[in-house]
Amino acid sequence: MNMVKSLLLGSVAGLAAVAGAQAADLPVKAKAVEYVKVCSAYGAGFYYIPGTDTCLKIDGYARFDTYLNAVGTFNPNISSVAGTGFNGPGAGGAAYPMADDDDSSYLTRARAVMGMDARTQTDYGTLRSYIRFGMNWDSQTSAGGGSNIGFYFERAFIQFAGFTFGYTQSFFDTGISYSYSTLYAGSNQWTTALAYTAQFGNGFSATIALEDAANRITGVQASAVGAYSPTAGLSYTNYQSGQEFPDIVGNLRIDQAWGSAQLSAAAHQVGALTPTYAGTGTSFLGQNSSDTWGWAIGGAVEIKLPVIAPGDSLYIQANYADGALSYVGLSGTSQGRGVALGSIDPATTIGFSSGAFYTLADAVWNQTTLSYDTVSAWSIQGQFRHFWTPGFRSAIFGGYTDVSVPTNTVGATDVNIWQVGVNSIWSPVKNLDLGVEVLYSKVDGDAILGNYATGATAATGGATAVLGGSTDVWSGGFRAQRNF
């Protein structure tokens, strides 16, 4: 009996040991998986970040561009910001605005962009952060430079309780455009801002903003003409002092079913250094500076026209500026400012050359009063978009800008630019666009292209620079873009 008992106890102990070993090998029970859930509070495409009450939307695009007589993005070869288009990768060519055989007839670009929109509901309303960035591959990255890959940055801002902090569209602008090109008539600037927007209901709102003045500086000249260098092209010395106060921008806006409308105003500080040749000539450049305030007003309206076809719309913008030229356009880009307009087909001398060159500035030096006078300008643009079918649309657009330089400055002459263009975009499937665009630009002014005395040396006897003329440029290109 004792033997049987011992065998039974041994068997039980053995089974317990085996069971314990098997239990040790079993996996620990995992926590329930928390799957990504759809967030419907902010529209399509938002999902809850697992474990949080924050909704996130990820979007972006892949794009391929080809530019003819233009640089990215579809900016025609008529201004200083299009300088890449005025010097090819070889040697011996002149820089902007000399259009010679060294220049490339076309350039290409590939761009990849991703955006992330994160929103959380709080006691003060929606807390939102948005970033949009990417990379470019350009077949030519700079005047005389080869291909390269560069960082692209478009948005980075926070919105909370009516406030906006960060890099975004200027609150002077609407950001609306049916063209690939950024027209030279009309403000369309990205900048850093600290802003507050009040919502009044029924689509009415008002915004007051402090925006970085550096993004709106065109420059300050000692005369209204530019100096020429065989290697650096035509330019002028910029007597702009460092910014001391941000631009003050405000708007009144309405958004309703019929479309939207906006009235805008801005104040821009023009800080300027006294040229060394003024007065006795013993001053040190940068020792003395003065400032005045430029200003601008603008209006824009977009009218939806479904009576013609679903999606059709008309957009009109008009602006006036004095001492703040960026607010009427004149750059062809949302991330830069032009300091000159024109293009010259060079010959052995300027007298035999053809084309145009006019410098741009917020203010120019008055040698009579020994002070700066502000430059004024006005612009108007119109764009119309029509959907022939839901997958095929076209737009026609144009604009005119007129710049008035004070008559009591050296080399003073007015300049104007007008543009007209058309594009057609086919979307064979959803979120895929294949488009072509053609743009005609004309730069014209009051002077004949030739040599003129420069203000910077007139007091000491008289070198010459280049100014005047008329030129026109056809530009355009092709774009393929897949949005997601």
C-alpha positions as CSV (number, residue, x, y, z in Angstrom):
1,M,0.0,0.0,0.0
2,N,2.8,2.4,0.9
3,M,4.4,1.6,-2.4
4,V,1.2,2.4,-4.3
5,K,0.8,5.7,-2.4
6,S,4.3,6.7,-3.2
7,L,3.8,6.0,-6.9
8,L,0.6,8.0,-7.0
9,L,2.2,11.0,-5.2
10,G,5.2,10.8,-7.5
11,S,2.9,10.8,-10.6
12,V,0.9,13.8,-9.3
13,A,4.1,15.7,-8.7
14,G,5.4,14.8,-12.1
15,L,2.2,16.0,-13.8
16,A,2.2,19.2,-11.8
17,A,5.8,19.9,-12.9
18,V,4.9,19.3,-16.5
19,A,1.8,21.4,-16.2
20,G,3.9,24.2,-14.6
21,A,6.4,24.1,-17.4
22,Q,3.7,24.2,-20.0
23,A,2.0,27.1,-18.3
24,A,5.3,29.0,-18.3
25,D,5.5,28.5,-22.1
26,L,2.1,30.0,-22.7
27,P,2.0,33.7,-23.9
28,V,0.9,36.4,-21.5
29,K,-2.6,37.6,-22.5
30,A,-2.2,40.7,-24.7
31,K,-4.2,43.8,-24.2
32,A,-7.0,44.5,-26.6
33,V,-5.7,46.0,-29.8
34,E,-6.9,49.7,-30.3
35,Y,-7.6,50.1,-34.0
36,V,-7.5,53.4,-35.8
37,K,-10.9,55.0,-35.8
38,V,-12.5,57.4,-38.2
39,C,-12.8,61.0,-37.0
40,S,-15.9,62.6,-38.6
41,A,-15.8,65.9,-36.8
42,Y,-13.6,67.7,-39.2
43,G,-14.5,66.1,-42.6
44,A,-13.3,63.3,-44.7
45,G,-9.8,61.8,-44.3
46,F,-9.4,62.4,-40.5
47,Y,-8.6,59.6,-38.1
48,Y,-8.0,59.5,-34.3
49,I,-4.3,59.0,-33.4
50,P,-4.5,55.8,-31.3
51,G,-4.7,56.5,-27.6
52,T,-5.5,60.2,-28.0
53,D,-8.4,62.5,-28.7
54,T,-6.5,64.2,-31.5
55,C,-7.6,63.8,-35.1
56,L,-5.0,63.6,-37.9
57,K,-5.2,63.9,-41.7
58,I,-2.3,63.2,-44.0
59,D,-2.2,64.4,-47.5
60,G,0.2,65.5,-50.2
61,Y,1.1,65.2,-53.8
62,A,3.8,64.0,-56.3
63,R,4.4,66.5,-59.2
64,F,6.4,66.8,-62.4
65,D,6.9,70.2,-64.2
66,T,8.5,71.3,-67.4
67,Y,9.0,75.1,-67.8
68,L,9.5,76.8,-71.1
69,N,11.2,80.3,-70.9
70,A,10.4,80.2,-67.2
71,V,11.6,78.9,-63.8
72,G,9.8,77.3,-60.9
73,T,7.0,77.6,-60.5
74,F,6.0,78.8,-64.1
75,N,7.7,82.2,-63.4
76,P,8.5,83.8,-66.8
77,N,12.0,85.0,-67.5
78,I,11.2,88.7,-67.0
79,S,12.4,89.5,-63.5
80,S,15.3,89.2,-61.0
81,V,13.7,86.3,-59.2
82,A,13.8,84.4,-62.5
83,G,17.6,84.7,-62.6
84,T,18.2,81.0,-63.0
85,G,16.7,81.2,-66.4
86,F,19.3,83.8,-67.5
87,N,22.5,81.7,-67.2
88,G,23.0,78.1,-68.2
89,P,25.4,75.5,-66.8
90,G,28.2,76.5,-69.2
91,A,30.8,79.4,-69.1
92,G,30.8,82.8,-70.7
93,G,27.2,83.8,-70.4
94,A,26.0,87.0,-68.9
95,A,23.6,87.0,-65.9
96,Y,20.1,88.6,-65.5
97,P,18.7,90.3,-67.5
98,M,21.0,89.4,-70.4
99,A,19.1,86.7,-72.4
100,D,21.8,85.0,-74.6
101,D,22.6,81.7,-76.1
102,D,24.0,80.4,-72.9
103,D,20.5,80.3,-71.4
104,S,18.4,77.1,-71.1
105,S,15.3,77.0,-73.2
106,Y,13.6,74.7,-70.7
107,L,13.9,73.5,-67.1
108,T,12.4,70.6,-65.3
109,R,11.4,70.0,-61.7
110,A,10.0,67.1,-59.6
111,R,8.4,67.8,-56.3
112,A,7.2,65.5,-53.5
113,V,5.1,67.1,-50.7
114,M,3.4,65.9,-47.5
115,G,0.9,67.7,-45.3
116,M,-0.3,66.8,-41.8
117,D,-3.3,68.4,-40.2
118,A,-3.8,67.7,-36.4
119,R,-6.9,68.9,-34.6
120,T,-8.1,68.5,-31.0
121,Q,-11.3,69.9,-29.5
122,T,-10.8,72.0,-26.4
123,D,-12.8,74.2,-24.1
124,Y,-11.6,77.2,-26.2
125,G,-12.5,75.6,-29.5
126,T,-10.4,73.6,-32.0
127,L,-6.7,73.4,-31.4
128,R,-5.1,73.0,-34.9
129,S,-1.5,72.5,-36.1
130,Y,-0.7,72.2,-39.8
131,I,2.6,71.5,-41.5
132,R,3.3,71.1,-45.3
133,F,6.8,70.4,-46.6
134,G,8.7,68.4,-49.2
135,M,11.6,68.1,-51.5
136,N,12.4,69.4,-55.0
137,W,14.7,68.0,-57.7
138,D,15.6,70.9,-60.1
139,S,17.5,70.4,-63.4
140,Q,19.1,73.8,-62.6
141,T,19.1,75.2,-59.1
142,S,20.8,78.6,-59.7
143,A,22.2,80.8,-62.4
144,G,25.1,78.8,-63.8
145,G,24.4,75.9,-61.4
146,G,23.7,72.2,-62.1
147,S,20.9,70.0,-60.9
148,N,20.3,69.4,-57.2
149,I,17.8,68.3,-54.6
150,G,16.5,71.0,-52.3
151,F,14.1,71.3,-49.3
152,Y,10.7,72.8,-50.0
153,F,8.7,74.4,-47.2
154,E,5.1,75.7,-47.5
155,R,3.3,75.8,-44.2
156,A,3.9,75.5,-40.4
157,F,1.3,77.1,-38.2
158,I,-0.8,76.7,-35.0
159,Q,-4.4,77.9,-34.6
160,F,-6.0,78.3,-31.2
161,A,-8.9,80.4,-29.9
162,G,-8.9,82.6,-32.9
163,F,-5.1,83.1,-33.0
164,T,-2.8,82.0,-35.8
165,F,1.0,81.6,-35.1
166,G,3.5,80.5,-37.8
167,Y,4.2,80.4,-41.5
168,T,1.1,80.8,-43.7
169,Q,-0.6,82.8,-46.4
170,S,-0.4,86.6,-45.7
171,F,-3.7,87.8,-44.4
172,F,-3.6,90.6,-46.9
173,D,-4.2,87.9,-49.6
174,T,-6.8,85.3,-50.5
175,G,-4.4,82.7,-51.9
176,I,-6.9,82.0,-54.8
177,S,-5.5,81.3,-58.3
178,Y,-6.7,79.3,-61.2
179,S,-3.3,79.6,-63.0
180,Y,-0.1,77.7,-62.5
181,S,1.8,80.9,-62.8
182,T,1.7,83.5,-60.0
183,L,0.7,86.6,-61.9
184,Y,2.7,89.8,-61.4
185,A,-0.5,91.7,-60.8
186,G,-1.9,90.9,-57.3
187,S,-0.4,90.0,-54.0
188,N,0.1,86.3,-53.2
189,Q,2.8,86.1,-50.4
190,W,3.6,83.5,-47.8
191,T,5.0,84.8,-44.6
192,T,5.3,84.3,-40.8
193,A,2.5,85.9,-38.8
194,L,0.9,86.4,-35.5
195,A,-2.8,87.0,-36.1
196,Y,-6.2,87.1,-34.5
197,T,-9.4,86.3,-36.4
198,A,-12.8,87.2,-35.0
199,Q,-15.8,85.3,-36.4
200,F,-19.1,87.2,-36.4
201,G,-21.4,84.5,-37.9
202,N,-23.0,84.1,-41.3
203,G,-19.6,83.9,-42.9
204,F,-18.3,87.3,-41.7
205,S,-14.9,87.6,-40.1
206,A,-12.1,90.1,-39.4
207,T,-8.4,89.6,-38.9
208,I,-5.6,91.7,-37.5
209,A,-2.1,90.5,-38.0
210,L,1.6,91.3,-37.4
211,E,3.6,89.8,-40.3
212,D,7.3,89.6,-40.8
213,A,8.4,92.8,-42.7
214,A,11.4,90.9,-44.3
215,N,9.0,89.0,-46.5
216,R,7.7,92.2,-48.0
217,I,10.9,94.2,-48.5
218,T,11.5,95.2,-52.1
219,G,14.5,97.4,-51.3
220,V,15.6,101.0,-51.3
221,Q,17.6,102.7,-54.1
222,A,20.0,105.6,-54.3
223,S,18.6,106.2,-57.8
224,A,16.1,104.8,-60.2
225,V,18.7,103.1,-62.4
226,G,20.8,100.0,-62.1
227,A,24.5,99.4,-62.5
228,Y,25.8,96.8,-65.0
229,S,28.5,94.1,-64.3
230,P,29.5,91.7,-67.1
231,T,29.6,88.8,-64.6
232,A,26.8,89.8,-62.2
233,G,24.3,91.4,-64.7
234,L,22.3,94.5,-63.8
235,S,21.5,95.5,-60.3
236,Y,21.5,98.3,-57.8
237,T,22.9,98.9,-54.3
238,N,20.2,98.2,-51.8
239,Y,20.2,100.9,-49.0
240,Q,17.5,99.1,-47.0
241,S,18.1,99.1,-43.2
242,G,17.2,96.2,-41.0
243,Q,13.5,95.8,-40.2
244,E,12.5,97.2,-36.8
245,F,8.8,96.6,-36.8
246,P,6.6,94.0,-38.4
247,D,4.0,94.9,-41.1
248,I,0.5,95.6,-39.7
249,V,-2.1,93.8,-41.8
250,G,-5.9,93.6,-41.5
251,N,-8.8,92.3,-43.4
252,L,-12.6,92.1,-43.5
253,R,-14.0,88.9,-45.2
254,I,-17.2,87.2,-46.1
255,D,-17.6,83.6,-47.2
256,Q,-21.0,82.4,-48.4
257,A,-22.6,80.0,-50.9
258,W,-22.2,82.5,-53.8
259,G,-18.5,82.9,-53.2
260,S,-16.3,85.2,-51.1
261,A,-15.0,88.8,-50.8
262,Q,-12.2,90.5,-48.9
263,L,-11.0,94.0,-48.2
264,S,-7.4,94.3,-46.9
265,A,-5.0,97.0,-45.7
266,A,-1.4,97.0,-44.6
267,A,1.2,99.3,-43.2
268,H,4.9,98.7,-44.0
269,Q,7.9,100.4,-42.5
270,V,10.5,101.6,-45.0
271,G,13.9,101.9,-43.3
272,A,16.7,103.4,-45.3
273,L,20.4,104.2,-44.9
274,T,21.8,107.5,-46.0
275,P,24.1,107.1,-49.0
276,T,27.7,108.1,-48.3
277,Y,27.8,110.6,-51.2
278,A,25.0,112.6,-49.7
279,G,26.1,115.8,-48.0
280,T,29.8,116.1,-47.3
281,G,30.6,112.5,-48.2
282,T,32.3,111.9,-44.9
283,S,29.6,109.8,-43.4
284,F,30.0,106.1,-42.9
285,L,27.5,103.9,-44.7
286,G,25.1,102.6,-42.1
287,Q,25.8,105.3,-39.6
288,N,22.6,107.2,-40.3
289,S,19.2,105.8,-41.2
290,S,15.7,107.1,-41.4
291,D,12.3,105.5,-41.8
292,T,8.9,106.2,-43.2
293,W,5.8,104.1,-43.5
294,G,4.4,102.7,-46.7
295,W,0.9,101.4,-47.0
296,A,-1.4,99.3,-49.2
297,I,-5.0,98.6,-49.7
298,G,-6.6,95.8,-51.7
299,G,-9.9,94.1,-52.6
300,A,-10.7,90.6,-54.0
301,V,-13.9,88.7,-54.9
302,E,-14.6,85.2,-56.1
303,I,-18.0,84.6,-57.6
304,K,-19.2,81.0,-58.1
305,L,-21.0,80.5,-61.5
306,P,-22.8,77.1,-61.4
307,V,-25.4,78.6,-63.8
308,I,-22.7,78.2,-66.5
309,A,-21.3,74.8,-65.3
310,P,-20.7,73.2,-61.9
311,G,-17.4,74.4,-60.6
312,D,-17.2,77.5,-62.8
313,S,-16.0,80.7,-61.0
314,L,-14.7,84.2,-61.6
315,Y,-11.9,85.9,-59.5
316,I,-10.9,89.6,-59.5
317,Q,-8.3,91.3,-57.3
318,A,-7.2,95.0,-57.3
319,N,-4.5,96.6,-55.1
320,Y,-2.8,99.9,-54.5
321,A,0.5,100.5,-52.7
322,D,2.7,103.4,-51.8
323,G,6.1,102.5,-50.4
324,A,5.1,98.8,-50.2
325,L,5.4,97.3,-53.7
326,S,5.2,93.7,-52.6
327,Y,1.4,94.2,-51.9
328,V,0.7,94.7,-55.6
329,G,2.7,91.7,-56.7
330,L,5.7,92.1,-59.1
331,S,7.5,88.9,-58.2
332,G,5.9,85.9,-59.9
333,T,6.4,83.8,-56.8
334,S,4.9,83.4,-53.3
335,Q,8.3,83.1,-51.6
336,G,10.4,86.0,-52.9
337,R,10.4,89.6,-54.1
338,G,11.6,91.0,-57.4
339,V,13.9,94.0,-57.5
340,A,13.9,94.4,-61.2
341,L,11.8,93.7,-64.4
342,G,13.0,93.1,-67.9
343,S,15.0,91.0,-70.3
344,I,17.7,92.2,-72.8
345,D,19.0,90.6,-76.0
346,P,22.6,91.8,-75.8
347,A,24.7,93.1,-78.7
348,T,28.1,94.7,-78.7
349,T,26.8,97.8,-76.9
350,I,23.6,98.7,-75.1
351,G,22.8,101.0,-78.0
352,F,22.5,98.0,-80.3
353,S,20.8,95.8,-77.8
354,S,17.1,95.3,-77.5
355,G,14.8,94.6,-74.6
356,A,14.0,96.3,-71.3
357,F,15.3,96.7,-67.8
358,Y,13.7,98.6,-64.9
359,T,14.6,98.4,-61.2
360,L,12.0,98.2,-58.5
361,A,12.1,99.6,-54.9
362,D,9.9,100.8,-52.1
363,A,11.7,104.1,-52.1
364,V,14.3,106.1,-54.0
365,W,16.7,108.9,-53.0
366,N,15.8,112.5,-53.6
367,Q,19.1,114.4,-54.1
368,T,17.3,117.8,-53.7
369,T,15.7,117.2,-50.3
370,L,18.4,114.6,-49.2
371,S,15.7,112.2,-48.3
372,Y,13.8,109.2,-49.7
373,D,10.6,109.3,-51.7
374,T,8.3,106.3,-51.8
375,V,7.3,104.6,-55.0
376,S,3.7,103.9,-55.7
377,A,2.0,101.2,-57.8
378,W,-1.4,99.7,-58.6
379,S,-2.5,96.4,-60.1
380,I,-5.6,94.6,-61.2
381,Q,-6.1,90.9,-62.3
382,G,-9.0,88.7,-63.4
383,Q,-9.3,85.0,-63.7
384,F,-12.1,82.8,-65.1
385,R,-12.3,79.0,-64.7
386,H,-14.7,76.8,-66.7
387,F,-15.4,73.1,-66.4
388,W,-16.1,71.6,-69.9
389,T,-16.8,68.3,-68.2
390,P,-16.2,67.2,-64.6
391,G,-12.8,65.9,-65.7
392,F,-11.7,68.7,-68.0
393,R,-11.4,72.4,-67.1
394,S,-9.7,75.5,-68.6
395,A,-8.9,78.9,-67.2
396,I,-8.2,82.3,-68.8
397,F,-6.4,85.0,-66.8
398,G,-4.6,88.3,-67.1
399,G,-3.3,91.2,-65.1
400,Y,-1.9,94.7,-65.3
401,T,0.5,96.5,-62.9
402,D,1.7,100.2,-63.2
403,V,4.6,101.5,-61.1
404,S,5.2,105.3,-60.7
405,V,8.6,106.5,-59.7
406,P,8.8,110.0,-58.2
407,T,9.9,112.5,-60.9
408,N,12.5,114.3,-58.7
409,T,14.7,111.2,-58.5
410,V,17.7,110.4,-60.7
411,G,16.7,108.3,-63.7
412,A,13.0,108.4,-62.7
413,T,10.8,106.5,-65.2
414,D,7.5,104.7,-64.8
415,V,7.2,101.0,-65.8
416,N,4.2,98.7,-66.4
417,I,3.7,95.0,-67.0
418,W,0.7,93.2,-68.3
419,Q,0.1,89.5,-68.8
420,V,-2.5,87.2,-70.3
421,G,-2.6,83.5,-70.3
422,V,-4.7,80.3,-70.6
423,N,-4.4,76.7,-69.3
424,S,-6.3,73.4,-69.7
425,I,-6.2,70.6,-67.2
426,W,-7.4,67.1,-67.8
427,S,-8.2,64.7,-64.9
428,P,-8.7,61.2,-66.4
429,V,-9.2,59.8,-62.9
430,K,-9.8,61.3,-59.5
431,N,-6.8,63.2,-58.0
432,L,-4.7,63.1,-61.2
433,D,-4.2,66.4,-63.1
434,L,-2.4,66.7,-66.5
435,G,-2.2,70.3,-67.6
436,V,-0.6,72.7,-70.0
437,E,-0.3,76.5,-69.7
438,V,0.8,79.4,-72.0
439,L,1.5,83.0,-70.7
440,Y,2.4,86.2,-72.5
441,S,4.1,88.9,-70.5
442,K,5.1,92.4,-71.7
443,V,7.3,94.9,-69.8
444,D,7.2,98.5,-71.0
445,G,8.2,102.0,-69.7
446,D,8.7,105.7,-70.4
447,A,12.4,105.5,-71.4
448,I,14.3,104.2,-74.4
449,L,16.7,101.4,-73.5
450,G,20.1,103.1,-73.0
451,N,22.8,104.4,-70.6
452,Y,21.8,106.9,-67.9
453,A,23.6,108.7,-65.1
454,T,23.5,106.9,-61.8
455,G,22.5,108.8,-58.6
456,A,25.2,107.1,-56.6
457,T,27.9,108.7,-58.6
458,A,26.2,111.8,-60.1
459,A,27.6,114.0,-57.2
460,T,31.1,113.0,-58.1
461,G,30.9,113.1,-61.8
462,G,29.0,110.6,-63.5
463,A,29.2,106.9,-64.4
464,T,26.4,105.4,-66.4
465,A,24.0,102.5,-66.0
466,V,21.2,100.9,-68.0
467,L,17.5,101.7,-68.0
468,G,14.4,101.6,-70.2
469,G,13.1,99.7,-73.2
470,S,10.3,97.3,-73.9
471,T,10.2,93.5,-74.1
472,D,7.8,90.6,-74.3
473,V,8.2,87.0,-73.3
474,W,6.2,83.9,-74.1
475,S,6.4,81.2,-71.4
476,G,4.5,78.2,-70.1
477,G,4.9,74.5,-69.6
478,F,3.4,71.2,-68.6
479,R,2.4,69.7,-65.2
480,A,1.5,66.2,-64.1
481,Q,0.3,66.0,-60.5
482,R,-1.2,63.2,-58.4
483,N,-2.8,64.3,-55.1
484,F,-3.6,62.0,-52.2
